[in-house]
Structure formats: structure tokens, C-alpha cells
Amino acid sequence: MKKIMNGNHAAAYISYAFTDVAALFPITPSSPMAEQIEKWSAERKNNIFHYPVHTISMQSEIGVAGAMHGMLKSGALATAYTCSQGLLLMLPTLYKLVGELLPAVIHVSSRSIATSALSIYGDHSDVMAARQTGVVMLASGNVQEVALFSTAAHLAAIKGRLPILHFFDGFQTSHEIRKIEVPSYDILYKYVDDEMLDAFRNNSLSNFAPKVYGASETPDIFFQQREASNIIHLNMESVIKQIIRKLNPLFGTQCSLVDYKGAENAEYVIIAMGSVQETIKQVVCEQNALGKKYGLLAVHLYRPFPTDTFLNLIPKSIRKIAVLDRTKEPGSTGEPLLLDVQSACNSLDIPPKIIGGRYGIGSKEVTPDQIRSIFIELEKKHPKRRFTIGIDDNVTGLSLERYGEEDLTDWRTFQAKIWGFGSDGAVTGAGHFIEIIGEETEKDVQGQFYYSPSKTRNMTLSHLRIADDKIQSSYFVKRSNMVVCYKEQYLKQYDVLDGLQEEGTFLLNTSMGEEAIDKRLPHHVKKYLIEHKINFYIINANRLARKYELGPILNTIMMTAMLGLTNFLEFQKAKETYQEILDRGKLSKHPAYKKNMYAAMGESIYWIKKVKLKEMGDEVLEEDSEPIHVKNLFTEKIIHPMKNLNGASITTKDIIDSGMIDGSLPLGTSWKQHHGYADKIPEWNSESCIQCNLCSVICPHATIRPFVLNEEENANKPTTMSTSIEKKNKNQHFRIQVNPNFCTGCSLCESICPAKNKAIKMVEAKENHVQREVQNWDFIMFRKNDRKTNARHTVHESQFRQPLFEFVNACAGCGETPYIKLLTQLFGERLSIANATGCSSIWGGSTPFVPYTLNQDKEGPTWANSLFENNAAFGMGMRIGNQVIKNQVKMLIKKETGNPLQMDHVKDIFNQWLVGTSDKQKQFELSKKLISIIDKERANSEILESIYQKRHYVIEKSQWLIGGDGWAYDIDFAGIDHVLSKGEDVNILILDNEGYANTGGQASKASPKGANLKLASGGKKEAKKDIGIFAMNYEHVYVAQVCLPANPQQTIRALTEAEEFPGPSIIIAYSPCILNGNKDNMLLEGKKATECGYWPLYRFNPSLILQGENPMKFDSKQPNWGAFRGFLLTQKRFATSENLNAYEADQLLQENEADARKRYNRYQMIQEMYKCAKN
């Protein structure tokens, strides 16, 4: 039967059939497989054995591997889904699974391994790290093959008695949508070897036939033990080959262990694995039709390497071979597949010349022009032994120049590009469009997608193809028949129309009408539309969405319009199919929202307006573009190409010259993004303002700030700028200023404003208003004088301090970023951050735009990311390493205080610094003074010069370990426990949004009971972990639970006390996420959470015990428990659970409240305990 699926869905569909139990943990881009398995399990979908799969979510991939091992030893067929670092964490257990001959299956959407930088994109770095374990490795090159080889993996694991790792390219194949052939579960069941399955189950741990596994062995026997299973591994090739031969008719494939495509008498052959095979096939067919003798060997079984099968497929006429590896192994003589091919070919009588190349690292796109260059290189008398494609390596000279056309797509294929804005639903809508056409017609379809790691508030680009014949292209669309653009601002920032064919169609979402759009289109866009006779349509999807309260989700409106502008299906039929697809999802659980969405879909076709542009004259119109500020090589060589979607032009020399060879980035580059995407921005009313600065403290993006101007500045300010007399200093003038280019329109500033007649109001972002505010911002930011204050202990004073974290690329209204911004205002010049991988590392450190910035003295926070699973130890290591060197400097300084030749004023500052103070901020200021004096006197002293060179160690750094609840509650919980136990002076900030937000909203141990999340689609059954209570058990750890929206002053107090505390501290910060489906914004949700008892505020300060005071203090009022359930149901994560199973959901929500009451009672008991101890 034909199905529309992506690679992840295909693997999930097949694996569910053969699985008894699945161990799950989220990781991009493999998470959708685990999510689908858990969803089907919750829906009680049966596998081929006629019962639902049991799923268990684990705390990490280490846990997944361990759980799998135990499940398999108990006789249950176990499956897992992972990639990248997750797979590496499973490697030790893989050795065990191989050694004990257990039929595990692990599906991997292969992804890069983090090195000097993190990449969530695809290559084979992860799977190649597993090749030495002995696990069987199967590679798929397209979505159809994913279904085939997934089936082969499960059947062969049972029959061959070995674990199998089935992998396919992350994003290229995992997220590519295709129409494929898949059999029903009833048919699949017939292919299971029942005898071998029974043997596996009968050999499980049993008290009726007990055995011992995993015993320790001595040197006299261990070697023989390792060699004893050789026969099992040798037989595996034959087992898989037979299974694939039987399965081919079911899937409409003609695959084997290795596939050959090309001329029978080929002289030049490329050998590769994965999705690149499709592009190589295109070039081979093209060039052979021109008389060339080219071929492709696509390897599917990589371990055990099928040497005989491989050699039999090599044409006798072969002269040269190029082997492509999608991984890099520095220091090796070659990459893995190359070395295997060389080894295999050594047995030939006349081995061909073999060269090796790297390609596609980090999802670098591979196009036909790159493949042609390989064949051209092979034809040279002396080809490069090692090469790269797809990049310009102008340092080591390994890269090959591209040759010929980059696109070989059949000209009859319909191709479209859809430019979306993260969180507007554009990618989902594009997938639905493909699904509609694929289901209702005989046409072949394809959908490919690109998005930033930040996902929301970033450009997304969907590439769609529809054809009568099979689509061969596996790269992005180059020549399109249609372009759809969700954001009119993109027309100034990107070349949106690039590749749009003559008389093609362009659909633009815009607030402008026909006359206005004709006048305001950028010159180059209008010129292109007219010269290429483009059919130009506009629609105001935002206004239609607002009319029906759809929020930022525009995809159903835009895709309905797209269906109306294409002729693949009769419109009414297409719309009905679209609604059926939407009903299969969660939309049916929200009847009111569904009604509104369908109404908007019905109207959308009538909102489309065709625009006839007026002919352009001969005059050269002024281009409406953003000015370029080239201040350094990094801006010129890195930022501008990446900003214009031309990052592929960046050379290896550019990387080196820009100082990125070790992965480091300069601070203060986020302002160069220039978004300006908000429909509404804040407007300040000076007469209503009470100068509380709450609007500034709550702003997630540091786009609204308070300023004071002196008399001279106020007199010279722009005429459009209003101010008021500052209440605390009548000689100064106060202003709240917004930067409209980076405001996201979240409206938190308006919501928090306590003024009776709201001093902040959201207004439409009209062009003249935006230009006025940009002018005001520039004046106020670049004036010479600025208020410098060391006061930072109140909301009011802290907000006059420059935030060293600004214009962050996080979601509008993000609940996490205000805490980081505040942290930089409190300790920014000496802040040192170890950041766990997750949301905060993506918006905190994505190339090339870094939101952390510098103060006027060019000082700022240091920030580093190691991994998701080791951040606690990484942060503690940063602290210890700094202290070790600092102690060495301290010894030099101490020695100089006794030097009779040293100047007295130098000795005085040295002694002051050595004595120190418990006030870390004062110690910081003293250190700065010491550095200044040394700088003046170091010319005549080698010791002072030595101290000066290590001057940053003189500073008392404020060390913070930052991450989300997935890091703190799950994967690195043991690491946090260890760090707390060691007593080091480090501070831990947990940004608790109660789920894995960065990977798409899966449940963590921080997720509350009853929440309907991914991997907990039936409502989470377990209570939220209380990490605060755990930390208090040590009695030498400062602990606080804070909620900035509910009580900013308490948050400041907790952060300050934690930093001053001479030991470890942990701050648990409530950080609401849009993935929770909040009806309220972050501000209102935080307030309600605190008021109803869901998130009580407290501080536990062990220092007070020594002072005879109670260390436990509540900072929130007695909870209003009557408002608890109402608070829960303002969030879709709870409301959806209620719709799934009303009775069970009701029980879970009751238990959620009971859990909250228990937590609060425990806090009260702790307070009472210390009160009694005092008495």
C-alpha cells in the first residue's frame, strides 16, 4: 500500500511492528521516531503480535541502552532511536549486546558529533564511532529504503542473533517526505522466523534454567571467548542478503547488500553510503547518455563488510574508484569506508587506483555539479589522493571545483519554495500540501525542509516537488514554479525569488494592499516580477488569523491559498482532504479552535488578490536595503554571507582569518541580525509612567530599557523623543526607549506595567513610527554620557545597568531569557557561564549571532558549552581550573609584598587584595584597581609583567552552570549531585520549563503529572521531581525557587544571595514555554502559578543557621488552592489530557494538586524543623 511518510515515520511504522518494548529519550533529529512510537502505544495500537508496544522514557541514552539490555535479557524484543552524542553514550552497552548475541535494533537518524561547534545536522560521524563494537550496520539512502532496511534489520536481528544499527541521513532522509510502498502488519508477520524468536525468548533469564551472564574472565580464556562468536558474525551477511531478497517485492525495491548502478563496462566508479546515492545516480545516468563509462556502488551493509558481494559488483573494466565518506577522522590515513574499500580491493589481481573524499559534513548539500567534479578528477592522470566537495578549502587545497549544472531535475516537475518564519506552521503546512497531493493523485511527491537550530523566529524554507514520474533529485529546489512567502520583510533580506521560472507564481503574505505593494516593493523584486512575467498574488493572512484568533499560526490559511492557486486537485476536494488530515492530529481535541480554523480556511481563497504591477520607468530607484557595517573580518567574511543565506561561499581561510579555527566567536554580534518582524511594538507614555522599570526587567530580548539624560543631552535630543523628570534626581530626565528592530511584539511590557493608565501600550508597527524609534534609540545609545551605577540590588536600579545579553533569537515572550539578561546586569563583567546544550545554548550561542555582549570597557561574560550530559562537571572544572591558576598568581603577589624593592603603593594594593572582602562585587572593584596599578608599573618589573599577563585570574569570577530541566533533572542529574557534594563555590541556574523544549516538547522529570506532552501523550503519570528538596539535604547548599514574572525583586535577591554564598547554590527558575500551550502570556502564567501554590517562592540559606536564624524563608503568600485547577486548564498540555480521557485526566489533575500540596507541606515542615532546632 502507498503511504506518504518521511524517513523517521517509515522507521517508526516498521519498528513498531516488531517491538515488544521501546526505550526512549529525545534527541534531534531522531526524536520523531520515539514520539510516534509512544503515541501509538498510548493509543493502544497493536504490533504484529497483536498487542501494544510498551514504552519507557529514560533519563539519558545511557539509561536507554541499559534498559534495552535488561529487556532483551528478559526475552523482550527491544528497540531504541537515537543519534549523535546519544549513540556515543550507548557504545559501552553495545559491546555487551553484541557479546551476548542479543537481537536489539537501534534506528539512527545520523547526525554530526559536536567538536569545536555543535551541529544538529546530518553526517555519519556518530555511526562510524560504533563500527568497532561488532554491531551489524545497515545504511538506507532514501525513504523507501528506510522502510525496507528497517524491516530487514528487525528480521535479521532475530534470525542472525546480533544487534543491528540501522541508519539513514539526519534531515536529508529523516525529514524528507515521499510516497512509498509499505506492507500491512499482517503481511509483515509472515516473515518472522518463529523458531529463532522462540529460541531467543527461551534463552532469556529464567529461574527454571538459571545462568550467570557477564562474569569476569582471566587472560587464559578471555581471548578465546571473543573469538568464539566468529561464526555468528560470518553468517550475518548471508542472513541479511536472503531477507532483503524476500522483502524486495513487498516494497517495490531491487536492493541488496551493495547495489550497482551504471555502465557494465564502467571505468570510473564512486562508492558511497546514504542519501548521496540519489544524486550520484542522476549524474551517472546523465554522463553515460553522453558516452561516459561511469558507475555507482551504493553500500547498504556496512558491518560486517560484504567483501565478496562488493568485489563481484566491481566492473572488470574498472580503472579508478572514488570513495565518499560523510565523516572526518583527523590523523587517520583515510576515512572508514575508504579504508574498508582499499582493504577489500587489495585481494584483486590488479587493484584499481582508489582515492577518497569527504562530503556533506553537517548536512552540507551535495548537488550534481559536485559529483561531476569527482568523475572529472578520476579521469585525471594524477588525481588527488584525498579531496573534499561542496566547500572551498583554500588552505590545504583539498576541495574540487564544481562542474556543470547544479540541478538535474526533470523540467516537467512542479517545484515550489515556501519561505516561513519559525512557529508560523509553514513547514507543517508544506508537509500537508504534499500529503494532500500524494494521497489524492497518482503523482509522485517530495518535501524537504530547512530550519535553523533556533527553530522559532528564524527563517524556514520548504522545498516541494510534484511529478508524474519518480522524482530523482535529493537536493533542495533550485528552479521553482511557485514561491510562497510568509514574511514581506524577507524581500529585503533574502533573494526570495531566486530561481522562480518565467510566468511562475508568487504568493506573498502582506499587510499592504495592491496600490501600496506596487509602490513599496524593493526595486530588484519588482523588476524581477515584471521581467519574468510572474503571476503575483497577495494575501493578508495575519489579519485573517487575528479575525479568527488563530495566533501566529498561518499555515492553514497560506496552504489553502496555495491549493487554490494550483490545479492539482479540484479546490473543494483539496480543502476537504486538508481538513481530514488536520482532524487526524490534535485539532479534533480543540473544537472551538477547529471551528475558527476551518472558517479561516473557507475565507482564505477570497482574500487572495492578484496584483498587476505598473511598468517601471528608466529611472534607477533607490534600493530599500539595510546598510552594511563592515567593521572587522568576522562581520565581512562570516556574518554577511550567512545572513544572506550564502554561507556556502565561506572558505576555510575565512574561518581561520576570522578567528574561528577553535570554534570561538566574538561577543556582541546579535544586533547585526536586524529583524523588525513584529506587527506591534510598545509605545511609551511619559506622563503615565511611574518609573518602576518593570517593563525592562521582564523583556526577554532587552529591547526596552530605561535611560537617564542630563540637561545637555535632553536639550539636544530628537524632537520626536519625549522624556520626564527623573523622580530620584530632579536634574536628570527619564525615558523608556524601545528598539523596534528587535522587538518581537510579545506585549509582556504592556502586561506588567502597573500604571493606572498604562504607560506602555502596543501599537501597530507603522513605518514612520519604527523609523522614529530607531532614530531615538540610536541617539540614546550612542551619546557620550551614560549612567554608570554599581547599585544592583533592586529592580529599579538593576535596570539602569547595561544588559550584557541583548536581542536574543529566542521565541517571542520566552520565559528563560529574562533570567540570563538579569544575571548579566548583576554580575556581567565577571560572569563565567557553563551552558548545557538545549534552548539556552542555541539562542545563547548560535553562529554567527551572539547575544552576549560587551560593556563600554570591552568587558563581558565568558560563555562555553561542552555537552548536554556533562555540563555540571564542565562548569565545576572551569571554576577549579581558574582557582588553580589564581592561586599561582596569588603566590606571586604574596611574594612581592615582602620584596623590599617593591614600591609601597603596589604593596598596599597587594595587601588589600590578599586580605580581601566577603563582598564579591567590592573584591572585583579592588581587583580592577590592582590591575590598573600593575599596568602603570609593570614596565620595570618582570614579576609585575607576569602578574599582568595573568590579570584575568585576579578577578573573582562568578561561575554559573546554566541549563534546562532536561539537563538538570534527567541526563546530568548525577553530575549536579556530585558538584553539590564537593562544596565548590559554583552557582547552578535551572531554567525549568517543565519539558524538553529544544527537541520539541517531550516530557522530563520536571514535567508535572497529567501534562500531555510528547513521550507522555496520554498524560504524564509520574509526579514532578523536587530538585530543591534534594539539594537541601546537603545543608551546605543555597537553594531558591524563583519566578521572575511573579516577583522580580525576590529573583534579584535570590541570585545575589546565591552568588555571595561561599559554596554551591542552586536556583530553580520557573520559565514558561509556548510549547505548553499557554492561554496566558509568560507574565500572567508565572503570577498564577505562584498564587495558586503550583510554584511557591522560597529561599534556603544555610549561612543563616550559623547566625541562629531560620534558613528557610517563604517569599510567596499562602497558596490559593481554589485557583489551582483553573490555572492548570489555562494550558493546552493539561486541557488536551482532559479531552483524551476525561476520567483519567481528572484523576491525574487531582493528583497534580495533591502533589503540589505535599511539596508545600514539606517546605513548611523544613521551616518548622529549623524553628524547633533554634528553640
PEBELGI-V961347 format. One record per backbone hydrogen bond with DSSP energy under -0.5 kcal/mol. CO is the residue of the C=O (numbers start at 1). NH is the residue of the N-H. E is the energy in kcal/mol with one decimal. If there is no record, write none. Layout:
co/nh/e
CO/NH/E
CO/NH/E
//
This chain:
co/nh/e
1/182/-2.6
3/5/-0.7
3/180/-2.9
5/178/-3.1
6/10/-2.4
7/11/-2.2
8/12/-2.3
9/13/-2.9
10/14/-2.0
11/15/-2.7
12/16/-2.5
13/17/-0.9
14/17/-0.6
14/18/-0.9
15/18/-0.5
15/19/-0.5
16/19/-0.9
17/48/-1.8
20/54/-2.5
21/79/-1.5
22/56/-2.3
23/81/-0.5
24/58/-3.1
27/30/-1.5
27/31/-1.5
30/33/-1.6
30/34/-1.0
31/35/-2.8
32/36/-2.1
33/37/-2.2
34/38/-2.4
35/39/-2.3
36/40/-2.5
37/41/-2.2
38/42/-2.5
39/43/-1.7
40/45/-2.6
41/44/-1.5
45/53/-0.6
47/50/-1.7
51/47/-2.2
54/22/-2.5
56/24/-2.6
60/64/-2.0
61/65/-2.6
62/66/-2.3
63/67/-2.8
64/68/-2.6
65/69/-2.2
66/70/-2.1
67/71/-2.7
68/72/-2.9
69/73/-2.2
70/74/-1.1
71/76/-2.3
72/75/-1.7
73/205/-2.9
76/78/-0.6
77/20/-2.3
77/21/-2.1
78/105/-1.3
79/23/-1.7
80/107/-2.5
82/109/-0.9
83/86/-1.4
83/87/-0.9
84/87/-0.8
84/88/-1.7
85/89/-1.9
86/90/-0.7
87/90/-1.0
87/91/-0.6
88/91/-0.9
90/93/-0.5
90/94/-1.9
91/95/-1.6
92/96/-0.9
93/97/-2.4
94/98/-2.6
95/99/-2.6
96/100/-2.3
97/102/-2.3
98/101/-1.5
102/104/-1.8
104/164/-2.6
105/80/-1.9
106/166/-2.4
107/82/-2.0
108/110/-1.3
108/168/-2.1
110/170/-1.8
111/126/-0.9
117/115/-2.1
121/112/-2.9
122/363/-2.7
124/128/-2.1
125/129/-0.6
126/129/-0.8
127/130/-1.5
128/131/-0.7
130/133/-1.8
130/135/-0.5
131/134/-0.6
136/165/-3.8
137/302/-2.6
137/303/-1.3
138/167/-2.9
142/146/-1.8
143/147/-1.6
144/148/-1.9
145/149/-3.4
146/150/-1.9
147/151/-1.6
148/152/-2.3
149/153/-2.3
150/154/-2.0
151/155/-2.4
152/156/-2.8
153/157/-2.2
154/158/-1.4
155/159/-2.4
156/160/-3.7
157/161/-1.1
157/162/-0.6
163/136/-2.3
164/106/-2.5
164/166/-0.7
165/138/-2.3
165/167/-0.5
166/108/-2.9
167/140/-2.3
168/110/-2.1
169/173/-2.1
169/174/-2.1
170/122/-0.5
170/172/-2.2
171/175/-1.0
173/7/-1.4
174/8/-2.4
176/7/-0.7
177/447/-1.8
178/5/-2.6
178/180/-0.7
180/3/-2.6
180/182/-0.5
184/188/-2.1
185/189/-2.1
186/190/-0.6
187/190/-1.0
188/191/-1.8
189/192/-1.4
192/194/-1.3
193/197/-2.3
194/198/-2.7
195/199/-1.9
196/200/-2.2
197/201/-2.3
198/202/-2.8
199/203/-1.2
201/204/-1.4
206/209/-0.5
218/221/-2.0
218/222/-1.9
219/223/-0.5
221/225/-2.2
222/226/-1.9
223/227/-1.7
224/228/-1.4
227/230/-1.7
229/232/-0.8
229/233/-1.5
230/234/-2.6
231/235/-1.8
232/236/-0.8
233/236/-0.5
233/237/-0.6
235/239/-2.0
236/240/-2.6
237/241/-2.2
238/242/-2.2
239/243/-1.9
240/244/-2.7
241/245/-2.0
242/246/-1.8
243/247/-2.0
244/248/-2.0
247/250/-1.0
247/251/-1.4
248/252/-1.0
248/253/-2.0
257/300/-2.7
257/301/-2.0
259/298/-3.0
261/296/-2.5
263/266/-1.4
267/319/-2.7
267/320/-2.2
268/295/-1.6
269/322/-2.5
270/297/-2.6
271/324/-3.0
272/299/-2.3
274/277/-1.8
275/278/-1.4
275/279/-0.6
276/280/-2.2
277/281/-2.3
278/282/-1.7
279/283/-2.0
280/284/-2.7
281/285/-2.6
282/286/-2.4
283/287/-3.0
284/288/-2.5
285/289/-1.6
286/290/-0.6
287/290/-0.7
287/292/-2.4
288/291/-1.6
293/267/-2.4
293/268/-1.8
294/263/-2.3
295/270/-2.2
296/261/-2.3
296/298/-0.6
297/272/-2.0
297/299/-0.7
298/259/-2.6
300/139/-3.2
300/302/-0.8
301/306/-0.8
303/137/-2.5
305/307/-2.0
306/310/-2.7
307/311/-2.8
308/312/-2.2
309/313/-0.9
310/313/-0.8
310/314/-0.6
311/314/-0.8
315/318/-1.7
319/353/-1.9
320/269/-1.8
321/355/-2.8
322/271/-2.6
322/324/-0.5
323/325/-0.5
323/357/-2.9
325/359/-1.7
326/124/-3.3
329/332/-2.0
335/339/-2.2
336/340/-2.2
337/341/-2.6
338/342/-2.8
339/343/-2.2
340/344/-2.6
341/345/-2.7
342/346/-1.0
344/347/-1.3
345/348/-1.6
348/351/-0.5
353/321/-2.7
355/323/-2.7
356/387/-1.7
357/325/-2.7
358/389/-1.6
360/363/-1.4
361/364/-0.6
365/367/-0.5
367/370/-1.5
367/371/-1.3
368/372/-2.7
369/373/-1.2
369/403/-1.7
370/374/-1.0
371/374/-0.6
371/375/-1.7
372/376/-2.6
373/377/-2.0
374/378/-2.3
375/379/-1.6
376/380/-0.5
377/380/-1.1
380/383/-0.6
385/356/-2.6
387/358/-2.2
388/400/-2.0
391/393/-0.7
392/394/-1.2
392/652/-1.9
393/397/-0.6
393/399/-0.5
398/388/-1.7
406/368/-0.7
410/413/-2.1
414/466/-2.2
415/481/-3.5
415/482/-1.4
416/464/-2.7
417/419/-0.5
417/484/-2.6
418/420/-0.7
418/462/-2.4
419/486/-2.9
420/460/-2.2
421/424/-1.9
422/457/-1.9
424/554/-2.1
424/555/-1.2
425/429/-2.9
426/430/-2.4
427/431/-2.1
428/432/-2.2
429/433/-2.3
430/434/-2.1
431/435/-2.3
432/436/-2.6
433/437/-2.1
434/438/-2.7
435/439/-2.4
436/440/-2.1
437/441/-1.2
444/467/-2.4
445/179/-0.7
446/465/-2.5
447/177/-2.6
448/463/-3.4
450/461/-2.5
452/455/-1.4
454/456/-2.3
455/458/-0.9
458/422/-3.7
459/452/-0.7
460/420/-2.7
461/450/-2.2
462/418/-2.2
462/464/-0.5
463/448/-2.7
464/416/-2.3
465/446/-2.1
466/414/-2.7
467/444/-2.8
478/480/-0.5
480/501/-3.1
481/505/-2.3
482/417/-2.1
483/507/-2.7
484/419/-3.3
485/509/-2.7
487/490/-1.3
488/491/-1.4
489/492/-1.5
489/493/-1.1
490/494/-3.3
494/496/-1.7
495/498/-1.5
497/500/-2.5
499/480/-1.5
501/504/-2.0
504/535/-3.2
505/483/-2.6
506/508/-0.5
506/537/-3.2
507/485/-2.8
508/510/-0.6
508/539/-2.0
513/517/-2.6
514/518/-1.4
515/519/-1.3
516/520/-2.2
517/521/-1.3
522/525/-0.5
522/526/-2.4
523/527/-2.4
524/528/-1.8
525/529/-2.5
526/530/-2.2
527/531/-2.7
528/532/-2.3
529/534/-2.3
530/533/-1.2
532/503/-3.1
534/536/-0.9
535/506/-2.9
535/537/-0.5
536/611/-3.0
537/508/-2.4
538/609/-2.7
539/510/-2.0
539/541/-1.2
540/544/-1.8
541/545/-2.6
542/546/-2.4
543/547/-2.2
544/548/-1.3
545/550/-2.6
546/549/-1.3
550/553/-1.2
552/554/-0.7
554/558/-2.6
555/559/-3.1
556/560/-1.5
557/561/-2.1
558/562/-2.1
559/563/-2.4
560/564/-1.9
561/565/-1.4
562/566/-0.9
570/574/-2.4
571/575/-2.7
572/576/-2.2
573/577/-2.3
574/578/-2.2
575/579/-2.2
576/580/-1.9
577/581/-2.2
578/582/-2.3
579/583/-2.0
580/584/-1.0
581/584/-0.6
581/585/-0.6
582/585/-1.0
582/587/-0.8
585/588/-0.7
586/589/-1.9
587/590/-1.9
590/594/-2.7
591/595/-2.3
592/596/-2.0
593/597/-2.6
594/598/-2.6
595/599/-1.8
596/600/-2.3
597/601/-2.4
598/602/-2.2
599/603/-1.7
600/604/-1.9
601/605/-0.7
603/606/-1.9
603/607/-0.7
604/607/-1.3
605/608/-0.5
609/538/-2.7
610/612/-0.5
611/613/-0.7
619/621/-0.7
623/625/-1.3
627/629/-0.5
628/630/-0.7
629/631/-1.0
632/636/-2.2
633/637/-3.7
633/638/-0.5
634/638/-1.9
634/639/-2.2
635/640/-2.3
638/642/-2.0
639/643/-3.0
640/644/-1.6
641/646/-3.6
642/645/-1.7
646/649/-1.9
647/650/-1.7
650/392/-0.5
651/655/-1.6
652/656/-1.9
653/657/-3.4
654/658/-1.8
655/660/-2.5
656/659/-1.8
660/663/-2.3
669/672/-1.7
670/673/-1.7
679/765/-2.9
681/763/-2.9
683/761/-1.9
684/686/-0.6
685/688/-0.6
685/689/-1.2
693/697/-1.8
694/698/-1.8
695/699/-0.8
696/699/-0.5
699/702/-0.7
701/807/-2.6
703/739/-2.5
705/737/-2.8
707/735/-2.2
709/733/-2.8
710/714/-2.7
711/715/-1.9
712/716/-1.4
713/717/-0.7
714/717/-0.5
718/721/-1.7
720/722/-0.6
724/734/-4.3
726/729/-0.6
729/732/-2.1
732/726/-2.7
733/709/-2.8
734/724/-2.1
735/707/-2.6
735/737/-0.6
737/705/-2.3
738/740/-0.8
739/742/-1.3
739/743/-1.0
741/675/-0.7
741/676/-2.9
743/678/-0.6
747/751/-2.1
748/752/-2.4
749/753/-1.0
755/758/-1.2
759/685/-2.8
761/683/-2.3
763/681/-2.5
764/766/-2.3
766/770/-2.7
767/771/-2.5
768/772/-1.8
769/773/-2.3
770/774/-2.4
771/775/-2.0
772/776/-2.1
773/777/-2.7
774/778/-2.5
775/779/-2.0
776/780/-2.4
777/781/-2.3
778/782/-1.9
779/783/-0.6
786/788/-0.6
787/789/-0.5
794/798/-2.6
795/799/-1.5
797/800/-1.5
798/801/-1.2
804/853/-1.6
808/810/-1.4
811/814/-1.7
816/819/-1.4
816/820/-1.0
817/821/-2.6
818/822/-2.2
819/823/-2.2
820/824/-2.1
821/825/-1.4
822/826/-1.8
823/827/-2.7
824/828/-1.5
827/830/-1.8
828/831/-1.1
830/958/-3.1
831/862/-2.5
832/960/-3.1
833/835/-0.6
833/864/-1.9
834/836/-0.6
834/962/-2.7
838/841/-0.9
838/842/-2.0
839/843/-2.7
841/845/-1.2
843/809/-0.5
846/849/-0.6
848/850/-0.8
849/846/-0.7
849/851/-0.5
850/669/-1.3
850/670/-1.5
851/806/-2.3
852/668/-3.4
853/861/-0.5
855/858/-2.0
859/855/-2.9
862/833/-2.9
864/835/-2.8
870/874/-2.5
871/875/-2.9
872/876/-2.2
873/877/-2.7
874/878/-1.9
875/879/-1.9
876/880/-2.8
877/881/-2.9
878/882/-2.0
879/883/-2.2
880/884/-2.4
881/885/-1.8
882/886/-2.3
883/887/-2.4
884/888/-1.3
885/889/-2.2
886/890/-2.6
887/891/-1.9
888/892/-1.5
889/893/-2.5
890/894/-2.9
891/895/-2.2
892/896/-1.9
893/897/-1.3
894/898/-0.5
895/898/-1.1
896/899/-1.4
898/900/-0.7
899/902/-1.5
903/907/-2.1
904/908/-2.8
905/909/-1.6
906/910/-2.2
907/911/-2.8
908/912/-2.3
909/913/-2.3
910/914/-2.4
911/915/-2.4
912/916/-2.4
918/920/-1.0
919/923/-2.3
920/924/-2.0
921/925/-2.0
922/926/-2.3
923/927/-2.3
924/928/-2.1
925/929/-1.7
926/930/-2.3
927/931/-2.5
928/932/-2.0
929/933/-2.2
930/934/-2.5
931/935/-2.4
932/936/-1.4
933/937/-1.4
934/938/-1.7
937/940/-1.0
938/941/-1.6
941/945/-2.1
942/946/-2.4
943/947/-2.6
944/948/-2.5
945/949/-2.2
946/950/-0.8
947/950/-0.7
948/951/-1.9
950/953/-2.0
951/954/-1.5
951/955/-0.7
955/957/-1.1
957/959/-0.8
958/832/-2.6
958/960/-0.5
959/987/-2.2
960/834/-2.8
960/962/-0.6
961/989/-2.7
962/836/-3.1
963/991/-2.8
964/968/-2.3
965/969/-2.9
965/970/-0.7
966/970/-0.7
966/971/-1.7
967/972/-2.2
970/973/-1.4
972/976/-2.4
973/977/-2.5
974/978/-2.2
975/979/-2.4
976/980/-2.8
977/981/-2.0
978/982/-1.4
979/983/-0.7
979/984/-0.6
980/983/-0.8
984/986/-2.1
986/1065/-2.0
987/961/-3.3
987/989/-0.5
988/990/-0.6
988/1067/-3.4
989/963/-1.7
989/991/-0.7
990/992/-1.3
990/1069/-2.9
991/965/-0.8
991/993/-1.1
992/1071/-2.5
995/997/-1.5
996/1001/-3.1
996/1002/-1.2
997/1000/-1.5
1001/1014/-1.9
1002/996/-3.2
1004/1007/-1.4
1005/1025/-2.8
1008/1011/-1.7
1011/1013/-1.0
1011/1020/-2.1
1013/1016/-2.1
1014/1003/-2.4
1016/1013/-1.1
1016/1019/-2.1
1020/1010/-3.3
1025/1027/-0.9
1026/1030/-1.4
1027/1031/-2.1
1028/1032/-2.0
1029/1033/-0.9
1030/1033/-0.9
1031/1034/-1.4
1032/1035/-1.1
1038/1066/-2.7
1039/1100/-4.0
1040/1042/-0.5
1040/1068/-2.9
1041/1098/-1.3
1042/1070/-2.4
1043/1046/-0.7
1043/1047/-2.5
1047/1051/-1.7
1048/1052/-2.3
1049/1053/-2.5
1050/1054/-2.6
1051/1055/-2.6
1052/1056/-2.4
1053/1057/-2.7
1054/1058/-2.6
1055/1059/-2.0
1056/1060/-1.9
1057/1061/-1.7
1061/1063/-2.0
1064/1038/-2.2
1065/988/-2.3
1066/1040/-2.0
1066/1068/-0.5
1067/990/-3.1
1067/1069/-0.7
1068/1042/-2.5
1068/1070/-0.6
1069/992/-2.1
1072/815/-0.9
1073/1076/-1.8
1074/1077/-1.8
1076/1133/-1.8
1077/1132/-2.2
1081/1085/-2.6
1082/1086/-2.1
1083/1087/-2.1
1084/1088/-2.5
1085/1089/-2.7
1086/1090/-1.7
1087/1091/-2.5
1088/1092/-2.3
1089/1094/-1.0
1089/1095/-2.4
1090/1093/-0.6
1091/1120/-2.8
1093/1096/-0.5
1097/1115/-2.9
1097/1116/-0.8
1098/1041/-2.3
1099/1101/-0.6
1099/1113/-2.5
1100/1039/-2.5
1100/1102/-0.6
1101/1104/-1.9
1102/1105/-1.3
1102/1106/-0.8
1103/1107/-0.7
1104/1109/-3.0
1105/1108/-1.6
1111/1101/-2.1
1111/1113/-0.6
1113/1099/-2.3
1119/1121/-1.1
1120/1123/-2.2
1121/1124/-1.6
1123/1127/-1.9
1124/1128/-1.9
1125/1129/-2.2
1127/1130/-1.2
1128/1131/-1.7
1130/1079/-2.6
1131/1134/-1.4
1131/1135/-2.4
1132/1136/-3.0
1133/1012/-3.5
1134/1138/-1.7
1135/1139/-1.3
1136/1140/-1.6
1137/1141/-1.7
1141/1145/-3.3
1142/1146/-2.2
1143/1147/-2.1
1144/1148/-2.5
1145/1149/-2.6
1146/1150/-2.1
1147/1151/-2.4
1148/1152/-2.2
1149/1153/-2.0
1150/1154/-2.2
1151/1155/-2.8
1152/1156/-2.1
1153/1157/-2.4
1154/1158/-2.2
1155/1159/-2.5
1156/1160/-2.4
1157/1161/-2.5
1158/1162/-2.4
1159/1163/-2.1
1160/1164/-2.2
1161/1165/-2.5
1162/1166/-2.3
1163/1167/-2.2
1164/1168/-2.7
1165/1169/-2.7
1166/1170/-2.1
1167/1171/-1.6
1168/1172/-2.7
1169/1173/-2.2
1170/1174/-1.9
1171/1175/-1.8
//
